[in-house]
Amino acid sequence: MPWRVRYLPVEAQPEGWRVTDFDGGCDLRALDDPHLDPASWTLAKRPTPGGRSLDVWVTAERCASGHSAEGRIEPPTVLVDDGRIIVTIGVRPRPGGQDCPGHPAARYTLELPESLDGRDLLDGGVYPPVLVRAGST
């Protein structure tokens, strides 16, 4: 998966190094499309055994003036290997400047290319990816 690289400008201050321009949290975010904003996601309900469809909650990480990501969620990037499935979800940004009062999660149906079959399920929108569901549960 290609990674979008960001740099944080820092300056030496009398009290030590200080970040001079920063617009978000401390987690490294991973997206393969520079036109999308990062999002986190969690399971909305337990997956059915052998199923490939997952109900998830998607939360945009950028300010959205109180609006959920509903209607702005792009098809996710899904990486599958023997032991895990990593899903990275991005959302189209809302146009114009946005306030940051917080916003609700949006319900989304995620279609996997294969069933979980005992594999770990991870949110690839952060680096390193975060475990959403252990394969044995």
C-alpha positions in Angstrom: 0.0 0.0 0.0 1.5 3.4 -0.9 1.7 5.7 2.1 1.2 9.5 2.1 4.1 11.0 3.9 3.7 14.1 6.0 6.3 16.2 7.7 6.0 18.2 10.9 7.9 21.4 10.9 9.9 21.9 14.2 11.9 24.8 15.6 14.5 24.8 18.3 13.1 26.8 21.3 14.9 27.7 24.6 12.8 24.9 26.3 13.7 22.4 23.5 12.3 21.3 20.1 8.7 22.5 19.4 6.3 21.5 16.6 5.3 24.8 14.8 2.4 23.7 12.6 0.3 20.7 13.4 -3.3 20.0 12.5 -4.3 16.8 14.3 -3.7 14.0 16.8 -0.5 12.1 17.4 -1.3 8.9 15.5 0.3 8.4 12.1 -2.5 8.2 9.6 -2.3 6.0 6.5 -4.2 6.6 3.2 -3.4 5.6 -0.3 -5.3 8.6 -1.8 -4.1 12.1 -1.1 -7.6 13.5 -1.9 -9.3 11.7 1.0 -9.4 12.4 4.7 -8.6 9.6 7.2 -11.3 7.8 9.1 -11.3 5.2 11.8 -13.8 2.4 12.0 -15.2 -0.2 14.4 -17.6 -3.1 14.1 -21.3 -2.2 14.5 -22.2 -5.8 15.2 -20.5 -9.2 15.4 -19.7 -10.7 11.9 -21.5 -13.8 10.9 -19.3 -16.9 10.6 -18.1 -17.3 7.0 -19.7 -14.0 6.0 -18.0 -11.4 3.9 -20.3 -8.5 4.7 -19.5 -6.4 7.8 -21.6 -3.7 9.4 -19.2 -1.0 10.7 -19.2 2.5 12.2 -17.0 5.0 10.3 -15.8 8.1 12.0 -14.1 10.8 9.9 -11.0 12.2 11.6 -11.2 15.7 10.2 -13.5 18.5 11.2 -17.0 18.2 9.6 -19.2 20.8 11.3 -21.1 18.1 13.2 -21.9 16.0 10.1 -21.2 12.3 9.9 -19.2 10.7 7.0 -22.5 9.4 5.5 -22.4 9.7 1.7 -18.7 10.6 1.7 -17.2 7.2 2.5 -15.1 5.9 -0.4 -14.5 2.2 -1.2 -11.9 0.9 1.3 -8.5 -0.5 0.6 -8.4 -4.1 1.8 -5.3 -6.2 2.2 -5.6 -9.9 2.8 -3.0 -12.4 3.9 -3.0 -15.7 5.8 -3.4 -14.3 9.3 -5.2 -11.0 8.9 -7.4 -8.6 6.9 -6.4 -4.9 7.0 -9.1 -2.4 6.0 -8.3 1.3 5.4 -11.2 3.6 4.9 -11.1 7.2 3.7 -13.8 9.8 3.3 -14.2 12.7 0.9 -13.7 16.0 2.8 -16.6 18.4 3.2 -16.3 21.5 1.0 -15.1 24.7 2.6 -14.0 25.5 6.1 -15.4 23.3 8.9 -16.0 23.7 12.6 -14.9 21.0 15.0 -17.8 20.4 17.4 -17.5 16.6 17.0 -19.6 14.5 14.7 -21.4 11.1 14.8 -20.2 7.9 13.3 -21.8 6.8 10.0 -23.1 3.2 9.5 -21.4 1.5 6.5 -21.5 -2.0 5.0 -18.0 -3.2 4.3 -17.7 -6.0 1.7 -14.6 -8.1 2.1 -13.1 -10.0 -0.8 -12.9 -13.1 1.4 -14.5 -14.3 4.6 -12.6 -13.7 7.9 -12.0 -17.4 8.4 -10.3 -16.9 11.8 -8.1 -14.1 10.6 -7.5 -10.9 12.6 -9.3 -7.8 11.4 -7.4 -4.6 11.6 -8.0 -0.9 10.9 -5.3 0.2 8.5 -6.1 3.9 8.8 -3.5 4.2 11.5 0.1 3.1 11.6 0.7 0.5 12.8 -2.7 -1.0 12.1 -5.0 -1.4 15.1 -6.7 -4.7 16.0 -10.5 -4.4 15.6 -11.3 -8.1 16.1 -9.1 -11.0 17.0 -9.5 -13.9 14.6 -10.3 -16.3 17.4 -13.3 -14.4 18.7 
